[in-house]
C-alpha cells in the first residue's frame, strides 16, 4: 500500500517565517478565509449553551476543533491553516498526530477572540461531526464549582492530562462545547511545550484516504 509521510521532521530547530503572500502580521483576515463557517458555529454553540443556562458568551474562548475525514484532508487543511499561523504544536495522541495551530491574527467572534485551531485527523475514536466539531471555553479556577452548578446539563468530563480536564456538553448533531480551567494553549505551555515554530510529527499511514473510523 502507498505510504504517506506526515511532515518531514518531528521537530524544527527554528521558527519558520510565514509563507509569502500571507498577511498574518499585517491585518486580520476574514474568518471565512481561515476557518469557514466558524462565526455561525460560534453563534450556534453559544445559543445552545444559553438555552441550557450556561452564559458561554461571557467566557474566554480557548480554541475551535476541526476534525477531518481523511489523512489527505488533514494534510491539505494543515497546509492551508499554516498560511495564517505563526506556529503550531503537533504531537501524537490516541494513535495519530494532532496539530494545534496558533493564528497570526485572532478572529473576533462576538465578544470573544479565537487564537487557536485544533486540527484532528482520523482515526476518530467515536462518532463526531466532521469539520467544525467543538469549541473550548475557559472557566478558570472556578471549573469545579462551574461543574457542580451546571451538572444537570453537562454530559461528562475528559481527563486528557493533569493540565487539561475539561467538562463538556454533547449535542444531538455530535458537536460539543468544552469548558476548561486553562486554555488549550496555556495547558500546553504549562506542560513545558511552546508555540515558537512549526513542527510536524514523522508519521506513516497505510492509505491517505483512510478514515474517519477504523475498521473493527
PABARO-124690 format. One record per residue: residue in one letter; x, y, z of N, C-alpha, C in turn. Coordinates in steps of 0.05 Angstrom, whole numbers, padded with zeros to 5 digits, always signed. Example, Ala and Ser with C-alpha at 12.3 -4.5 7.8 and 13.67 -1.06 7.14 Angstrom:
2
A+00264-00114+00156+00246-00090+00156+00264-00066+00156
S+00257-00045+00142+00273-00021+00143+00258+00001+00157
***
This chain:
216
X+00017-00024+00000+00000+00000+00000+00018+00025+00000
X+00006+00047-00010+00020+00072-00010+00025+00082+00018
X+00050+00092+00023+00056+00103+00048+00056+00133+00046
X+00044+00147+00065+00043+00176+00064+00058+00186+00089
X+00078+00203+00085+00093+00214+00107+00080+00240+00116
X+00073+00242+00141+00061+00266+00151+00083+00283+00163
X+00091+00303+00148+00112+00320+00157+00139+00309+00151
X+00160+00326+00153+00186+00317+00146+00204+00312+00170
X+00199+00327+00193+00215+00322+00216+00198+00325+00241
X+00205+00311+00262+00190+00312+00287+00193+00339+00300
X+00216+00352+00297+00219+00379+00308+00235+00396+00288
X+00230+00421+00287+00245+00440+00271+00260+00458+00291
X+00285+00464+00284+00302+00478+00304+00297+00508+00306
X+00283+00519+00286+00279+00548+00286+00251+00555+00277
X+00241+00579+00285+00215+00587+00275+00215+00590+00245
X+00193+00584+00233+00190+00586+00204+00175+00611+00198
X+00185+00627+00179+00171+00651+00171+00145+00645+00158
X+00126+00663+00160+00101+00659+00146+00105+00658+00117
X+00091+00641+00102+00095+00638+00073+00090+00664+00059
X+00103+00668+00036+00099+00692+00020+00069+00693+00012
X+00059+00717+00015+00030+00721+00007+00012+00720+00031
X+00021+00711+00054+00003+00711+00077+00006+00737+00091
X-00016+00746+00104-00017+00772+00117-00020+00770+00147
X-00009+00749+00159-00013+00744+00187-00003+00766+00205
X+00017+00782+00195+00029+00802+00212+00019+00830+00205
X+00003+00833+00184-00005+00860+00175-00033+00867+00183
X-00053+00850+00178-00080+00856+00184-00096+00830+00187
X-00117+00831+00202-00133+00807+00206-00146+00799+00180
X-00146+00773+00175-00160+00762+00152-00188+00754+00160
X-00206+00752+00141-00233+00745+00147-00235+00717+00157
X-00252+00713+00177-00255+00686+00188-00262+00666+00167
X-00278+00674+00147-00287+00655+00127-00263+00645+00110
X-00242+00661+00109-00218+00652+00094-00200+00634+00110
X-00203+00634+00136-00186+00618+00153-00200+00592+00163
X-00223+00596+00175-00238+00573+00185-00267+00577+00175
X-00274+00568+00152-00300+00573+00141-00322+00563+00159
X-00342+00581+00164-00365+00573+00180-00362+00577+00210
X-00339+00587+00219-00334+00588+00248-00351+00609+00261
X-00358+00630+00247-00375+00651+00260-00403+00640+00266
X-00415+00626+00247-00441+00615+00251-00440+00592+00272
X-00418+00577+00272-00415+00555+00291-00413+00566+00319
X-00398+00588+00323-00396+00600+00349-00423+00610+00359
X-00438+00623+00342-00464+00633+00350-00483+00610+00357
X-00482+00589+00341-00499+00566+00346-00493+00553+00373
X-00467+00548+00378-00459+00534+00403-00464+00552+00428
X-00460+00578+00425-00466+00596+00447-00495+00596+00454
X-00512+00597+00433-00541+00597+00437-00550+00571+00450
X-00538+00549+00442-00545+00523+00455-00537+00523+00484
X-00515+00535+00490-00507+00537+00518-00526+00555+00534
X-00534+00578+00522-00553+00596+00535-00579+00581+00541
X-00588+00565+00522-00613+00550+00525-00611+00531+00549
X-00587+00524+00557-00583+00506+00580-00574+00520+00605
X-00575+00547+00604-00568+00563+00628-00538+00568+00631
X-00522+00565+00610-00494+00570+00611-00488+00594+00594
X-00478+00615+00606-00473+00641+00592-00445+00639+00579
X-00443+00623+00558-00417+00619+00545-00405+00644+00532
X-00423+00663+00525-00413+00687+00512-00396+00704+00531
X-00398+00699+00557-00383+00714+00577-00356+00702+00582
X-00350+00679+00570-00326+00664+00576-00305+00669+00554
X-00280+00668+00562-00258+00670+00543-00257+00645+00525
X-00251+00648+00500-00250+00626+00481-00222+00614+00480
X-00221+00588+00484-00196+00573+00483-00188+00566+00454
X-00206+00553+00440-00199+00543+00413-00224+00533+00399
X-00221+00527+00374-00241+00512+00359-00227+00487+00348
X-00242+00465+00349-00231+00439+00339-00244+00433+00312
X-00228+00424+00293-00237+00416+00267-00228+00388+00262
X-00247+00370+00256-00240+00342+00250-00241+00337+00220
X-00221+00322+00210-00220+00316+00182-00228+00287+00177
X-00239+00282+00154-00249+00256+00147-00227+00237+00138
X-00206+00247+00125-00184+00231+00115-00157+00243+00122
X-00136+00227+00119-00109+00238+00122-00103+00259+00101
X-00112+00255+00077-00107+00275+00056-00120+00302+00064
X-00144+00301+00074-00157+00325+00083-00141+00339+00105
X-00130+00323+00123-00115+00334+00145-00090+00349+00134
X-00076+00337+00116-00052+00350+00105-00059+00375+00090
X-00080+00374+00075-00089+00398+00059-00098+00420+00078
X-00114+00414+00098-00124+00435+00116-00101+00445+00133
X-00083+00428+00141-00060+00438+00157-00044+00458+00141
X-00039+00451+00116-00023+00470+00099-00038+00496+00096
X-00064+00495+00091-00079+00520+00087-00080+00537+00113
X-00083+00524+00136-00084+00538+00161-00057+00551+00167
X-00035+00537+00161-00009+00547+00168-00003+00573+00153
X-00016+00578+00131-00012+00603+00117-00021+00627+00134
X-00039+00622+00154-00050+00643+00171-00039+00641+00200
X-00019+00624+00204-00010+00619+00231+00020+00626+00234
X+00028+00629+00259+00056+00635+00264+00071+00612+00277
X+00057+00592+00287+00070+00569+00300+00049+00547+00304
X+00058+00524+00311+00040+00502+00318+00053+00483+00338
X+00037+00465+00349+00047+00442+00363+00033+00418+00351
X+00049+00398+00343+00037+00373+00332+00049+00350+00347
X+00032+00335+00360+00041+00312+00375+00022+00289+00372
X+00031+00265+00377+00015+00241+00373-00003+00237+00398
X-00029+00234+00393-00048+00229+00415-00069+00210+00405
X-00074+00188+00421-00093+00168+00413-00088+00157+00385
X-00063+00152+00379-00056+00138+00355-00054+00154+00330
X-00053+00180+00332-00049+00196+00307-00040+00224+00316
X-00026+00239+00298-00018+00266+00304-00042+00285+00306
X-00040+00304+00323-00060+00326+00325-00044+00352+00325
X-00053+00371+00309-00039+00396+00307-00055+00418+00320
X-00042+00434+00337-00054+00458+00349-00040+00482+00337
X-00055+00498+00322-00044+00518+00305-00050+00546+00316
X-00029+00562+00320-00032+00589+00332-00035+00609+00310
X-00058+00622+00309-00064+00641+00288-00047+00666+00291
X-00039+00678+00268-00024+00702+00269-00041+00726+00278
X-00066+00726+00271-00085+00746+00280-00110+00732+00291
X-00117+00737+00316-00141+00725+00327-00166+00733+00311
X-00185+00715+00310-00210+00720+00296-00231+00730+00316
X-00242+00754+00312-00263+00762+00331-00289+00747+00326
X-00300+00736+00348-00326+00721+00347-00343+00732+00370
X-00363+00748+00363-00379+00761+00384-00360+00778+00401
X-00361+00774+00427-00343+00789+00445-00317+00774+00450
X-00314+00750+00438-00290+00733+00442-00271+00736+00419
X-00247+00725+00422-00227+00724+00401-00215+00696+00400
X-00215+00685+00375-00205+00659+00371-00176+00660+00362
X-00158+00647+00378-00130+00648+00372-00117+00622+00365
X-00132+00599+00369-00120+00573+00365-00140+00554+00352
X-00130+00539+00333-00146+00519+00319-00133+00491+00324
X-00150+00473+00334-00141+00445+00338-00150+00429+00314
X-00132+00418+00299-00138+00402+00275-00134+00373+00281
X-00155+00356+00278-00155+00329+00287-00161+00310+00264
X-00142+00293+00256-00146+00274+00234-00158+00248+00244
X-00165+00230+00225-00173+00203+00234-00148+00187+00244
X-00153+00165+00258-00180+00154+00262-00192+00167+00287
X-00218+00171+00286-00233+00183+00308-00244+00160+00325
X-00244+00164+00351-00249+00142+00370-00279+00136+00373
X-00296+00155+00367-00325+00151+00368-00338+00169+00348
X-00365+00171+00348-00378+00187+00328-00376+00217+00335
X-00365+00231+00316-00363+00261+00318-00372+00272+00291
X-00380+00297+00292-00385+00311+00267-00359+00318+00254
X-00356+00314+00228-00332+00322+00214-00333+00352+00209
X-00310+00365+00206-00309+00394+00203-00309+00407+00231
X-00323+00429+00233-00325+00443+00259-00339+00425+00280
X-00324+00417+00300-00334+00397+00319-00338+00406+00347
X-00319+00422+00358-00325+00433+00385-00311+00460+00389
X-00322+00475+00408-00310+00500+00418-00300+00494+00446
X-00277+00506+00453-00268+00504+00481-00270+00532+00493
X-00281+00533+00517-00284+00558+00532-00267+00556+00558
X-00258+00578+00568-00241+00579+00592-00258+00588+00616
X-00261+00571+00636-00275+00578+00660-00256+00588+00681
X-00231+00578+00681-00212+00586+00701-00213+00569+00726
X-00204+00580+00748-00203+00564+00773-00230+00558+00784
X-00251+00569+00773-00278+00563+00782-00289+00537+00769
X-00272+00522+00755-00282+00499+00740-00298+00480+00757
X-00288+00473+00781-00301+00454+00798-00329+00464+00806
X-00331+00489+00815-00357+00500+00822-00375+00502+00798
X-00364+00510+00775-00379+00511+00750-00391+00484+00743
X-00375+00463+00747-00384+00436+00741-00408+00429+00759
X-00406+00436+00784-00428+00430+00803-00453+00445+00796
X-00450+00471+00789-00473+00488+00783-00488+00478+00759
X-00473+00468+00739-00485+00461+00713-00487+00431+00708
X-00483+00416+00729-00483+00387+00726-00507+00375+00712
X-00531+00386+00716-00554+00374+00702-00553+00376+00671
X-00537+00395+00660-00536+00397+00631-00509+00387+00620
X-00490+00380+00637-00464+00370+00627-00466+00341+00620
X-00452+00333+00599-00452+00305+00591-00430+00289+00605
X-00407+00302+00611-00386+00287+00624-00361+00303+00627
X-00339+00290+00633-00313+00303+00636-00292+00286+00623
X-00272+00299+00612-00249+00285+00600-00224+00289+00617
X-00207+00269+00617-00182+00270+00632-00159+00266+00613
X-00152+00287+00599-00132+00285+00577-00104+00288+00588
X-00100+00304+00608-00074+00308+00621-00080+00322+00648
X-00060+00323+00666-00064+00338+00691-00072+00367+00687
X-00064+00379+00664-00070+00407+00659-00094+00411+00642
X-00106+00389+00633-00128+00391+00614-00150+00370+00620
X-00169+00378+00637-00191+00360+00645-00218+00374+00642
X-00226+00379+00617-00250+00395+00613-00276+00379+00618
X-00296+00394+00626-00324+00383+00626-00336+00391+00599
X-00357+00376+00591-00367+00382+00564-00397+00376+00562
X-00408+00387+00540-00436+00381+00532-00435+00370+00504
X-00448+00347+00500-00451+00335+00474-00479+00342+00464
X-00480+00352+00439-00506+00359+00427-00515+00337+00407
X-00540+00339+00399-00552+00318+00383-00539+00315+00355
X-00524+00335+00346-00511+00332+00320-00482+00324+00323
X-00475+00313+00346-00448+00303+00352-00426+00325+00352
X-00435+00349+00357-00416+00370+00363-00415+00374+00394
X-00395+00389+00403-00392+00392+00432-00385+00421+00439
X-00387+00428+00464-00373+00451+00476-00359+00440+00500
X-00334+00450+00505-00318+00441+00527-00311+00465+00545
X-00309+00460+00570-00303+00482+00590-00278+00474+00605
X-00258+00491+00603-00231+00485+00613-00223+00503+00636
X-00205+00493+00652-00192+00510+00672-00172+00529+00659
X-00157+00519+00640-00137+00535+00625-00144+00532+00596
X-00136+00552+00580-00139+00549+00551-00121+00526+00542
X-00127+00516+00518-00111+00494+00507-00082+00503+00504
X-00078+00527+00495-00050+00538+00492-00037+00539+00519
X-00051+00550+00539-00039+00552+00566-00033+00524+00578
X-00051+00505+00573-00046+00478+00583-00021+00466+00571
X-00017+00470+00545+00007+00460+00532+00032+00473+00543
X+00031+00499+00547+00054+00514+00558+00060+00506+00587
X+00039+00501+00602+00043+00492+00630+00056+00464+00631
X+00053+00449+00609+00066+00423+00607+00094+00424+00596
X+00104+00449+00591+00131+00453+00582+00134+00454+00552
X+00112+00456+00537+00114+00458+00508+00109+00487+00500
X+00121+00496+00478+00119+00524+00470+00112+00526+00440
X+00098+00547+00434+00090+00554+00406+00110+00573+00395
X+00134+00563+00387+00155+00580+00378+00164+00574+00350
X+00152+00554+00336+00160+00546+00310+00138+00528+00298
X+00141+00520+00273+00124+00499+00262+00139+00472+00265
X+00124+00452+00274+00135+00426+00279+00115+00405+00270
X+00125+00385+00255+00109+00364+00244+00119+00337+00254
X+00101+00319+00262+00109+00293+00270+00116+00275+00246
X+00135+00258+00249+00140+00237+00229+00118+00216+00232
X+00103+00211+00212+00081+00193+00215+00075+00180+00188
X+00071+00154+00188+00064+00139+00164+00036+00128+00166
X+00021+00130+00144-00006+00119+00143-00007+00099+00120
X-00024+00079+00123-00027+00059+00102-00040+00070+00077
X-00059+00088+00080-00075+00098+00057-00083+00126+00063
X-00078+00145+00046-00083+00173+00051-00113+00179+00051
X-00130+00161+00042-00159+00165+00043-00172+00150+00064
X-00156+00138+00083-00168+00123+00105-00182+00141+00124
X-00204+00131+00135-00219+00146+00155-00248+00149+00147
X-00264+00160+00165-00256+00172+00191-00254+00153+00214
X-00264+00128+00211-00264+00110+00233-00249+00084+00225
X-00235+00073+00245-00220+00048+00240-00240+00025+00237
X-00233+00006+00220-00250-00018+00217-00246-00036+00241
X-00268-00048+00250-00267-00065+00274-00257-00093+00265
***
